[in-house]
Amino acid sequence: FGGSETGRADATWVWHAGAWAKITGTMPLARKNHAMAYDAEHGEVVLFGGTSVGGGAALNDTWVWNGLGWSEKNIPAGQRPGARRLHAMAYDTARKRIVMFGGNSVGSTRLSDTWEWNGSAWAQIGVSGPIGREGATLAYDAIAARMVLFAGFGPSGTGTYRNDTWTYDAAGWSPVTLPLGVAPPDARFKHVSAYDAARGRVIVFGGKDASGSLDDLWEFDGVAWSEVNDLAPPTRRDEAAMAYDAATQRVVLFGGLNSGEDFNDTWLYGWDSPALGDELCDGDSDVDGDGLSGCDDPDCWGFCAPICPPESSCPIDAPRCGDASCDSLLENAARCAVDCSGATTCGDAYCGPSENLAVCAADCSVCGDIVCSAPQETTVNCAVDCL
């Protein structure tokens, strides 16, 4: 949602199955420099604050996206966090809270406050932590069960570019001391970050320092940072957007800015490894030959337990195959029969035995659409979709 361009800053787009779709209806006020995070407990994307496009005022409204439309939360003025932009937000799976830190306030003060959203209300957490800053990032490390904050610009006054790393959990904030001889990424702000759950790494890309926009890629394994020598990274940029798609086990990056040039390109980042398997996770195929398919195969956790990566500690009531709820975007009768019993239906993302391109183009698409529509598409007859 949103962005810096007038006429585009109040638009909502959804990424699914390799394509973007524009959504119409009620929208939050046009804005940029806001923050969004997915509240898995309540099945909503939460948006807070930002800067109004056109007026330039810092905002402190809270909106939620439930998969069908936007609605504003009616929170009394005295119970909201202060207006801000360039703040950091992420969802704590273990504690079922969205955590928000810092940002730049109405008076251009760089903030150091910590807030948590429980699905209906904000609460300020009285803990000391990182120095005030804007343009930092937060990502939730599901294996370590803690937030990871990196870099930013602050504190107040002239400020400085930072490259410190902090963690946050129920006990509060703690600075990360890196192993001897291990250096962090260069100082920056307005970068993007996401947690690659397939590999258990916090990913940081790009951003901006005193010299301009950056294009370096880093991973944090919970102990140390390491740079990834990608041979063909996205071009230098800051103020992009990035999130993890559990279903495809890929980090998705969109857009950004470099010296006044806006981008609208989409990039995927993932790690190809035999350890991840090559499953299609369509419920029928056993591409890796381990005798398992669908939700019976651990390689398919992104479909079957999207917020519970391997080796992580997840709440027992976290969404997953077997929870008696058929998630229309992730599950179908083939992948998770226990939740999605009965005959397949058009629109469930699975081309069933009784369906074909003529009767259900939505499920039984064509080679080249980036969706591997089993059983008619395979790695043999449509490698471009079924790699």
C-alpha positions as CSV (number, residue, x, y, z in Angstrom):
1,F,0.0,0.0,0.0
2,G,1.0,3.6,-0.7
3,G,4.3,5.2,-1.6
4,S,5.7,8.5,-2.6
5,E,4.0,9.2,-5.9
6,T,0.9,11.4,-6.0
7,G,-1.9,9.3,-7.6
8,R,-0.3,6.1,-6.5
9,A,0.1,6.7,-2.8
10,D,-3.4,5.5,-2.0
11,A,-3.3,2.3,-4.0
12,T,-3.4,-1.2,-2.7
13,W,-1.8,-4.1,-4.5
14,V,-1.7,-7.8,-3.6
15,W,1.1,-10.2,-4.7
16,H,-0.1,-13.8,-5.3
17,A,1.0,-16.7,-7.5
18,G,3.6,-14.6,-9.3
19,A,1.5,-11.6,-10.2
20,W,0.3,-8.3,-8.8
21,A,-3.4,-7.4,-8.6
22,K,-4.8,-3.9,-7.8
23,I,-7.5,-3.7,-5.2
24,T,-10.3,-1.1,-5.2
25,G,-12.5,0.1,-2.3
26,T,-12.0,2.1,0.8
27,M,-8.3,3.1,1.4
28,P,-6.3,4.7,4.1
29,L,-5.2,8.3,3.4
30,A,-2.5,8.5,0.7
31,R,0.9,8.3,2.4
32,K,4.6,7.3,2.4
33,N,7.1,6.3,5.0
34,H,4.5,4.2,6.9
35,A,5.0,0.7,8.3
36,M,3.0,-2.5,7.8
37,A,3.2,-5.9,9.5
38,Y,1.0,-9.1,9.3
39,D,-0.8,-10.0,12.6
40,A,-1.1,-13.8,12.2
41,E,-3.2,-14.1,15.4
42,H,-6.0,-12.0,13.9
43,G,-5.3,-12.6,10.2
44,E,-4.8,-8.9,9.4
45,V,-2.1,-6.7,7.9
46,V,-1.7,-3.7,10.3
47,L,-0.7,-0.3,9.0
48,F,0.4,2.6,11.2
49,G,1.4,6.2,10.6
50,G,3.6,7.6,7.8
51,T,3.6,11.0,6.1
52,S,0.6,12.2,4.2
53,V,1.3,12.7,0.5
54,G,0.4,16.3,-0.5
55,G,0.1,17.7,3.0
56,G,3.3,16.3,4.4
57,A,1.9,15.8,7.9
58,A,3.0,12.9,10.1
59,L,0.1,10.5,10.9
60,N,-0.8,8.3,13.8
61,D,-3.8,6.4,12.5
62,T,-4.1,2.6,12.5
63,W,-5.7,0.6,9.7
64,V,-6.1,-3.2,9.1
65,W,-6.4,-5.2,5.9
66,N,-8.3,-8.5,6.3
67,G,-7.7,-9.9,2.8
68,L,-10.9,-8.3,1.5
69,G,-10.7,-4.6,2.4
70,W,-9.3,-1.9,4.7
71,S,-10.9,-0.6,7.8
72,E,-9.7,2.0,10.3
73,K,-9.4,1.2,14.0
74,N,-11.2,3.7,16.2
75,I,-8.5,4.4,18.8
76,P,-8.9,7.4,21.1
77,A,-6.3,10.1,20.6
78,G,-4.7,9.6,24.0
79,Q,-4.2,5.9,23.5
80,R,-2.4,6.1,20.2
81,P,1.4,6.2,19.6
82,G,2.5,9.7,18.6
83,A,2.5,10.6,14.9
84,R,5.6,9.4,13.1
85,R,7.2,8.3,9.9
86,L,10.1,5.9,9.0
87,H,9.4,3.7,12.0
88,A,10.0,0.0,12.2
89,M,7.3,-2.7,12.7
90,A,7.2,-6.6,12.8
91,Y,5.1,-9.4,14.2
92,D,6.3,-11.4,17.2
93,T,4.9,-14.9,16.5
94,A,5.6,-16.4,20.0
95,R,4.0,-13.4,21.9
96,K,1.3,-12.7,19.3
97,R,2.1,-9.0,19.3
98,I,3.2,-6.5,16.6
99,V,6.2,-4.5,17.9
100,M,6.9,-1.0,16.7
101,F,10.0,1.1,17.4
102,G,11.2,4.6,16.8
103,G,10.7,6.8,13.8
104,N,10.6,10.5,13.2
105,S,8.0,12.5,15.0
106,V,6.0,15.6,14.0
107,G,8.8,17.9,15.3
108,S,11.5,15.9,13.5
109,T,12.6,14.3,16.8
110,R,14.0,10.8,16.3
111,L,12.1,8.5,18.7
112,S,13.3,5.7,20.9
113,D,9.9,4.4,22.2
114,T,8.6,0.9,21.9
115,W,5.0,0.0,21.4
116,E,3.0,-3.3,21.0
117,W,-0.3,-3.9,19.2
118,N,-2.4,-6.8,20.5
119,G,-5.1,-6.7,17.8
120,S,-7.3,-4.1,19.4
121,A,-5.1,-1.6,21.2
122,W,-1.6,-0.1,21.4
123,A,0.5,-0.2,24.6
124,Q,3.8,1.6,25.2
125,I,6.4,-0.6,26.7
126,G,8.5,1.1,29.3
127,V,11.9,-0.4,28.5
128,S,15.2,1.3,27.6
129,G,16.8,0.2,24.3
130,P,18.3,1.5,21.1
131,I,19.1,5.2,20.7
132,G,16.4,7.2,18.9
133,R,16.4,6.7,15.2
134,E,14.4,6.7,11.9
135,G,14.7,4.4,8.9
136,A,15.7,1.3,10.9
137,T,14.2,-2.2,10.2
138,L,12.7,-4.9,12.4
139,A,12.4,-8.6,11.5
140,Y,11.3,-11.5,13.7
141,D,13.8,-14.4,14.0
142,A,11.4,-17.4,14.4
143,I,14.2,-19.8,15.5
144,A,15.6,-17.5,18.3
145,A,12.0,-16.2,19.0
146,R,13.1,-12.5,19.1
147,M,13.0,-9.3,17.1
148,V,16.1,-8.1,15.3
149,L,16.6,-4.4,14.7
150,F,19.3,-3.1,12.4
151,A,20.8,0.4,11.7
152,G,18.9,3.6,11.1
153,F,19.7,7.3,11.3
154,G,19.8,9.2,14.6
155,P,19.6,10.5,17.2
156,S,18.2,14.0,17.2
157,G,20.1,17.0,15.8
158,T,22.5,16.3,13.0
159,G,22.2,12.6,13.6
160,T,24.5,9.9,12.2
161,Y,24.1,6.7,10.1
162,R,24.2,3.7,12.4
163,N,25.0,0.0,11.9
164,D,24.3,-1.5,15.4
165,T,22.1,-4.6,15.9
166,W,19.7,-5.1,18.7
167,T,17.3,-7.9,19.7
168,Y,13.9,-7.6,21.5
169,D,11.8,-10.2,23.3
170,A,9.7,-10.4,26.5
171,A,12.8,-9.4,28.6
172,G,13.3,-6.2,26.6
173,W,16.1,-4.8,24.4
174,S,19.6,-6.2,24.2
175,P,22.5,-5.0,22.0
176,V,24.2,-7.7,19.9
177,T,27.9,-8.2,20.4
178,L,29.3,-9.7,17.2
179,P,32.1,-12.4,17.3
180,L,35.6,-11.1,17.3
181,G,36.7,-10.2,13.8
182,V,33.2,-10.2,12.3
183,A,32.0,-6.8,11.0
184,P,28.4,-5.7,10.6
185,P,27.0,-4.2,7.3
186,D,28.0,-0.6,6.7
187,A,25.9,2.0,8.4
188,R,22.7,3.0,6.6
189,F,19.0,3.8,6.8
190,K,15.9,3.4,4.7
191,H,17.0,-0.2,3.9
192,V,14.6,-3.1,3.8
193,S,14.6,-6.3,5.9
194,A,12.7,-9.6,6.1
195,Y,13.1,-13.0,7.7
196,D,13.9,-15.8,5.3
197,A,12.2,-18.6,7.3
198,A,13.4,-21.4,4.9
199,R,17.0,-20.7,5.9
200,G,16.6,-19.1,9.3
201,R,18.2,-15.8,8.3
202,V,17.3,-12.1,8.7
203,I,17.9,-10.5,5.2
204,V,18.9,-6.8,4.8
205,F,19.2,-5.2,1.4
206,G,20.2,-1.7,0.1
207,G,19.3,1.5,1.9
208,K,21.1,4.8,1.9
209,D,24.2,6.3,3.4
210,A,26.1,9.6,3.0
211,S,27.3,8.6,-0.5
212,G,23.8,7.6,-1.8
213,S,21.8,4.5,-2.4
214,L,23.2,1.0,-1.8
215,D,22.8,-2.5,-3.4
216,D,24.5,-4.8,-1.0
217,L,22.8,-7.9,0.5
218,W,23.4,-9.3,4.0
219,E,22.2,-12.1,6.2
220,F,22.1,-12.4,10.0
221,D,22.0,-15.9,11.4
222,G,21.3,-14.9,15.0
223,V,25.0,-14.6,15.8
224,A,26.9,-12.8,13.0
225,W,26.3,-10.9,9.8
226,S,27.7,-12.2,6.5
227,E,27.5,-10.5,3.0
228,V,26.0,-12.4,0.2
229,N,27.9,-12.0,-3.1
230,D,24.9,-11.9,-5.4
231,L,26.1,-11.7,-9.0
232,A,23.0,-9.8,-10.2
233,P,21.4,-7.9,-7.4
234,P,18.6,-5.3,-7.9
235,T,20.0,-1.9,-8.7
236,R,20.9,0.5,-5.9
237,R,17.8,1.8,-4.0
238,D,16.3,2.9,-0.8
239,E,12.7,3.1,0.5
240,A,11.8,-0.1,-1.2
241,A,9.3,-2.7,0.3
242,M,10.2,-6.3,1.2
243,A,8.4,-9.2,2.8
244,Y,8.7,-13.0,2.9
245,D,6.3,-15.3,1.0
246,A,6.1,-18.6,2.9
247,A,4.2,-20.4,0.2
248,T,7.0,-20.0,-2.3
249,Q,9.8,-19.7,0.3
250,R,11.1,-16.5,-1.3
251,V,11.7,-13.0,-0.2
252,V,9.8,-10.5,-2.4
253,L,11.2,-7.0,-3.0
254,F,9.3,-4.2,-4.8
255,G,10.2,-0.7,-6.0
256,G,12.3,1.9,-4.3
257,L,14.1,5.1,-5.0
258,N,17.5,6.2,-6.2
259,S,18.4,9.9,-6.8
260,G,14.9,10.8,-7.7
261,E,14.2,7.8,-9.9
262,D,11.4,5.6,-8.8
263,F,11.3,1.9,-9.5
264,N,8.3,-0.5,-10.0
265,D,10.3,-3.7,-10.5
266,T,9.7,-6.9,-8.5
267,W,12.6,-9.2,-7.3
268,L,12.6,-12.6,-5.6
269,Y,15.3,-13.8,-3.4
270,G,15.7,-17.4,-2.2
271,W,18.4,-20.0,-1.7
272,D,18.4,-23.0,-4.0
273,S,19.6,-26.0,-2.1
274,P,18.9,-29.8,-2.2
275,A,18.1,-29.5,1.5
276,L,15.0,-27.5,0.7
277,G,13.8,-30.2,-1.7
278,D,12.1,-29.5,-5.1
279,E,8.5,-30.3,-4.2
280,L,5.6,-28.7,-6.1
281,C,3.5,-29.1,-2.9
282,D,0.4,-29.6,-5.1
283,G,-0.7,-32.7,-3.1
284,D,0.0,-35.2,-5.9
285,S,3.6,-34.8,-6.9
286,D,6.6,-36.3,-5.2
287,V,9.4,-34.7,-7.2
288,D,12.2,-35.2,-4.7
289,G,11.3,-38.9,-4.4
290,D,11.1,-39.1,-0.6
291,G,7.8,-40.9,-0.6
292,L,5.9,-37.8,0.7
293,S,3.7,-35.2,-0.9
294,G,1.5,-32.3,0.2
295,C,1.5,-31.5,3.9
296,D,3.1,-34.8,4.7
297,D,6.3,-33.5,3.2
298,P,8.3,-31.2,5.5
299,D,9.5,-29.3,2.4
300,C,5.9,-28.0,2.1
301,W,5.7,-26.2,5.5
302,G,5.3,-22.9,3.7
303,F,1.9,-24.0,2.5
304,C,0.9,-26.1,5.5
305,A,2.2,-24.0,8.4
306,P,3.2,-20.7,6.9
307,I,4.2,-18.9,10.1
308,C,5.9,-21.9,11.7
309,P,9.3,-22.5,10.0
310,P,11.3,-25.6,10.6
311,E,13.1,-25.6,14.0
312,S,11.0,-22.7,15.3
313,S,8.9,-22.6,18.4
314,C,5.3,-21.9,17.3
315,P,2.1,-21.5,19.3
316,I,0.0,-24.7,19.3
317,D,-2.9,-22.7,17.8
318,A,-0.9,-21.2,14.9
319,P,-2.5,-21.6,11.5
320,R,-1.5,-24.9,9.9
321,C,-2.8,-27.9,8.0
322,G,-4.9,-29.8,10.5
323,D,-6.5,-26.7,12.2
324,A,-9.9,-27.4,10.7
325,S,-9.7,-24.2,8.6
326,C,-9.2,-24.4,4.9
327,D,-7.1,-21.4,3.9
328,S,-8.2,-20.5,0.3
329,L,-4.8,-19.0,-0.6
330,L,-2.6,-21.8,0.7
331,E,-4.6,-25.0,1.2
332,N,-6.7,-27.1,-1.1
333,A,-8.2,-30.6,-1.1
334,A,-5.0,-32.1,-2.5
335,R,-2.4,-30.3,-0.3
336,C,-4.4,-30.6,3.0
337,A,-7.4,-33.0,2.7
338,V,-8.1,-32.9,6.5
339,D,-8.9,-29.2,6.3
340,C,-10.3,-29.0,2.8
341,S,-12.3,-32.2,2.4
342,G,-14.6,-32.8,-0.5
343,A,-14.3,-32.2,-4.2
344,T,-12.0,-29.5,-5.6
345,T,-13.7,-26.3,-6.6
346,C,-12.7,-23.7,-9.2
347,G,-10.6,-21.0,-7.5
348,D,-8.9,-23.2,-5.0
349,A,-5.5,-22.9,-6.8
350,Y,-5.6,-26.6,-7.6
351,C,-6.5,-28.1,-11.0
352,G,-8.4,-31.2,-9.9
353,P,-9.1,-34.3,-12.0
354,S,-12.5,-32.9,-13.2
355,E,-11.1,-29.5,-14.1
356,N,-9.3,-28.3,-17.1
357,L,-8.4,-25.0,-18.8
358,A,-11.9,-24.7,-20.4
359,V,-13.9,-25.1,-17.3
360,C,-11.6,-23.4,-14.8
361,A,-8.9,-21.2,-16.2
362,A,-8.1,-19.8,-12.8
363,D,-6.8,-23.2,-11.6
364,C,-5.7,-24.8,-14.8
365,S,-3.6,-22.1,-16.3
366,V,-1.1,-22.2,-19.2
367,C,2.6,-22.8,-19.4
368,G,4.5,-19.6,-18.8
369,D,2.2,-18.0,-16.2
370,I,4.7,-18.7,-13.3
371,V,2.2,-21.2,-11.7
372,C,2.8,-24.9,-11.9
373,S,-0.7,-26.2,-12.4
374,A,-0.5,-29.9,-11.6
375,P,-1.3,-32.5,-12.9
376,Q,-1.2,-31.2,-16.4
377,E,2.1,-29.2,-16.0
378,T,5.3,-30.9,-14.9
379,T,9.0,-30.1,-14.9
380,V,9.1,-32.1,-18.2
381,N,6.4,-30.3,-20.2
382,C,6.6,-26.9,-18.6
383,A,10.0,-26.3,-16.9
384,V,9.5,-22.5,-16.8
385,D,6.6,-22.9,-14.3
386,C,7.6,-26.1,-12.6
387,L,11.3,-25.7,-11.8
